[in-house]
Amino acid sequence: MERKALLKQKKLRASEVRIRDLEKSREYWKQRAFEAEKEFEQREEVLKDETKKEEPLTLIKAKGHHYSVEVIKLSIEKIMVCGNSLRGVEKNWELEPNNQEKSYPSYSIIREWLIRVGLYELSREKEKREDWLLIIDLSIELGKEKCLVILGVSQEYYIQEVVANQRALNHQDVEVLEIEIMTSTKGELINEAIEKTIKKVGKPLQIVSDHGSDLLAGIKLYLEKNPEVIHTYDITQPYGGYAYRWHYLKNKN
């Protein structure tokens, strides 16, 4: 009887120890589950915050515009960077699967955005420097008027980006310094336009033109007072690039 009682007591103690261990284990895993749930909630909150921060630009409307900042930006880039036509960009938006707009901009609206960018480029203050290389040209007659365009690129940029890479000068390399609609293109008026541009941006090192009679007359008037400025015929060379490149390499060698 005593032996049976001892065995029963041992079994009871073993059960108590086992129950105690199970309770400890349960508390441990309960705590782990609580911590994991808390960590999950914290990560979820962080994810929500990041999602808010990364909200696509398509949801941000441009002030005073019906369309979003992203649609306006991409429309202009498709023309300026990719060389698409206005109507081509309009059609591209119809095929865009991720566009969240309910409507698509027409080519006429896209043209207005492009004109605004052009207006900003013309009216913004240009850097004043003493190493401008000017490219001057006149358009064909538009009725009784012609358009005088003066483009510029700094010698520093030209040598570092164009000559160093042995490539031709691209339209992306130059800045529009002046555009003037003229009813008369006499040499005196061309000279006045050059002088006006130079007052704003600084004295040039070189002027490049196609030696058109009106342009040539105006440039010669400017060179009479500024003989140190180089005047170059803009014929292209067989390997590409403007004559300035030929002039630079010739003098360098």
KETIKE-708262 format. One record per residue (C-alpha): residue in three letters; x, y, z. Coordinates in pm, whole numbers, padded with zeros to 5 digits, always signed. Example, Ala and Ser with C-alpha at 12.3 -4.5 7.8 and 13.67 -1.06 7.14 Angstrom:
BEGIN
ALA+01230-00450+00780/SER+01367-00106+00714/
// end
This chain:
BEGIN
MET+00000+00000+00000/GLU+00282+00235+00094/ARG+00460+00157-00233/LYS+00147+00235-00436/ALA+00107+00565-00246/LEU+00471+00663-00323/LEU+00429+00586-00693/LYS+00108+00785-00702/GLN+00282+01077-00533/LYS+00570+01068-00784/LYS+00328+01067-01075/LEU+00141+01362-00923/ARG+00462+01563-00879/ALA+00571+01481-01231/SER+00233+01597-01361/GLU+00262+01918-01158/VAL+00611+01985-01301/ARG+00489+01916-01651/ILE+00187+02146-01605/ARG+00416+02417-01468/ASP+00651+02385-01769/LEU+00359+02392-02008/GLU+00224+02708-01844/LYS+00566+02873-01872/SER+00592+02770-02236/ARG+00242+02899-02306/GLU+00322+03234-02145/TYR+00646+03255-02346/TRP+00477+03191-02680/LYS+00186+03415-02588/GLN+00435+03696-02524/ARG+00613+03622-02854/ALA+00282+03633-03042/PHE+00193+03965-02876/GLU+00530+04116-02971/ALA+00502+03986-03329/GLU+00154+04134-03361/LYS+00276+04467-03227/GLU+00572+04468-03467/PHE+00339+04387-03757/GLU+00113+04680-03666/GLN+00412+04915-03646/ARG+00539+04801-03986/GLU+00192+04846-04132/GLU+00184+05203-04006/VAL+00526+05275-04157/LEU+00411+05124-04488/LYS+00102+05345-04488/ASP+00318+05654-04428/GLU+00557+05556-04710/THR+00264+05495-04943/LYS+00135+05844-04866/LYS+00480+05992-04934/GLU+00509+05803-05264/GLU+00166+05910-05384/PRO+00196+05934-05766/LEU+00212+06280-05924/THR-00089+06187-06135/LEU-00301+06269-05827/ILE-00154+06619-05789/LYS-00332+06878-05999/ALA-00129+07165-06142/LYS-00254+07499-06011/GLY-00498+07654-06256/HIS-00496+07346-06479/HIS-00739+07062-06537/TYR-00461+06807-06579/SER-00205+06678-06332/VAL+00160+06777-06298/GLU+00274+06437-06428/VAL+00060+06452-06743/ILE+00186+06802-06825/LYS+00548+06706-06755/LEU+00540+06387-06962/SER+00358+06556-07252/ILE+00631+06820-07280/GLU+00912+06564-07241/LYS+00766+06345-07519/ILE+00807+06641-07753/MET+01133+06793-07629/VAL+01320+06470-07546/CYS+01162+06208-07773/GLY+01082+06433-08069/ASN+00715+06331-08090/SER+00462+06548-08272/LEU+00181+06726-08088/ARG-00083+06494-08232/GLY+00146+06196-08167/VAL+00161+06281-07796/GLU-00219+06313-07788/LYS-00252+05962-07934/ASN+00013+05825-07696/TRP-00200+05919-07396/GLU-00490+05714-07531/LEU-00266+05405-07514/GLU-00124+05480-07168/PRO-00252+05202-06933/ASN-00144+05370-06607/ASN-00292+05710-06675/GLN-00537+05789-06394/GLU-00693+06086-06571/LYS-01053+06054-06688/SER-00971+06246-07007/TYR-00671+06304-07231/PRO-00511+06637-07328/SER-00563+06744-07689/TYR-00275+06850-07912/SER-00385+07216-07885/ILE-00363+07206-07503/ILE-00021+07038-07523/ARG+00091+07313-07763/GLU-00012+07578-07507/TRP+00199+07403-07239/LEU+00494+07396-07479/ILE+00451+07766-07561/ARG+00457+07849-07189/VAL+00784+07660-07149/GLY+00923+07850-07448/LEU+00807+08183-07304/TYR+00982+08104-06977/GLU+01302+08009-07163/LEU+01296+08340-07352/SER+01214+08560-07052/ARG+01432+08401-06784/GLU+01753+08580-06693/LYS+02056+08431-06870/GLU+02398+08387-06716/LYS+02624+08683-06790/ARG+02967+08566-06908/GLU+03254+08665-07136/ASP+03293+08344-07340/TRP+02971+08324-07538/LEU+02974+08172-07886/LEU+02679+08323-08073/ILE+02494+08163-08365/ILE+02283+08419-08553/ASP+02031+08352-08830/LEU+01724+08495-09000/SER+01416+08300-09099/ILE+01262+08319-09445/GLU+01010+08600-09491/LEU+00675+08553-09316/GLY+00469+08806-09509/LYS+00659+09134-09458/GLU+00843+09009-09151/LYS+01148+08798-09068/CYS+01249+08638-08740/LEU+01599+08701-08607/VAL+01725+08426-08374/ILE+02040+08449-08161/LEU+02152+08126-07997/GLY+02442+08092-07756/VAL+02670+07833-07603/SER+02960+07907-07369/GLN+03312+07821-07481/GLU+03362+07631-07155/TYR+03062+07406-07222/TYR+03151+07367-07590/ILE+03503+07244-07520/GLN+03407+07017-07228/GLU+03092+06863-07377/VAL+03114+06891-07756/VAL+03480+06900-07859/ALA+03587+06655-07586/ASN+03327+06403-07709/GLN+03408+06467-08078/ARG+03047+06527-08173/ALA+02841+06792-08350/LEU+02666+07072-08168/ASN+02302+06979-08094/HIS+02005+07203-08029/GLN+02003+07084-07666/ASP+02350+07239-07621/VAL+02249+07597-07701/GLU+02037+07858-07524/VAL+01794+08095-07695/LEU+01933+08438-07610/GLU+01712+08651-07833/ILE+01420+08624-08076/GLU+01307+08937-08258/ILE+01044+08983-08528/MET+01172+09241-08778/THR+00996+09422-09061/SER+01334+09545-09182/THR+01665+09358-09157/LYS+01906+09635-09250/GLY+02257+09601-09112/GLU+02203+09882-08858/LEU+01902+09702-08709/ILE+02088+09369-08694/ASN+02373+09545-08514/GLU+02126+09697-08266/ALA+01979+09352-08192/ILE+02327+09209-08134/GLU+02419+09498-07903/LYS+02095+09457-07709/THR+02159+09085-07659/ILE+02520+09140-07552/LYS+02412+09394-07289/LYS+02202+09120-07129/VAL+02435+08820-07153/GLY+02792+08953-07190/LYS+03047+08995-07467/PRO+03098+08705-07711/LEU+03423+08543-07818/GLN+03281+08443-08155/ILE+02984+08504-08383/VAL+02877+08234-08628/SER+02649+08316-08924/ASP+02565+08202-09276/HIS+02703+08526-09430/GLY+02360+08638-09547/SER+02388+08995-09678/ASP+02179+09160-09403/LEU+02340+08959-09126/LEU+02687+09019-09263/ALA+02630+09393-09279/GLY+02508+09404-08918/ILE+02788+09184-08785/LYS+03052+09392-08967/LEU+02919+09704-08795/TYR+02958+09532-08460/LEU+03308+09406-08547/GLU+03425+09757-08634/LYS+03399+09842-08264/ASN+03495+09492-08145/PRO+03765+09361-08383/GLU+03881+09095-08134/VAL+03556+08899-08178/ILE+03588+08610-08429/HIS+03332+08596-08710/THR+03294+08249-08863/TYR+03103+08112-09161/ASP+02874+07836-09029/ILE+02933+07580-09305/THR+02957+07231-09157/GLN+03269+07019-09188/PRO+03278+06666-09345/TYR+03316+06508-08999/GLY+03026+06707-08860/GLY+03004+07004-08626/TYR+03006+07380-08678/ALA+03301+07575-08814/TYR+03390+07685-08463/ARG+03505+07333-08401/TRP+03734+07356-08706/HIS+03864+07694-08589/TYR+03932+07564-08238/LEU+04111+07249-08351/LYS+04314+07441-08614/ASN+04444+07690-08358/LYS+04498+07418-08100/ASN+04723+07222-08340/
// end
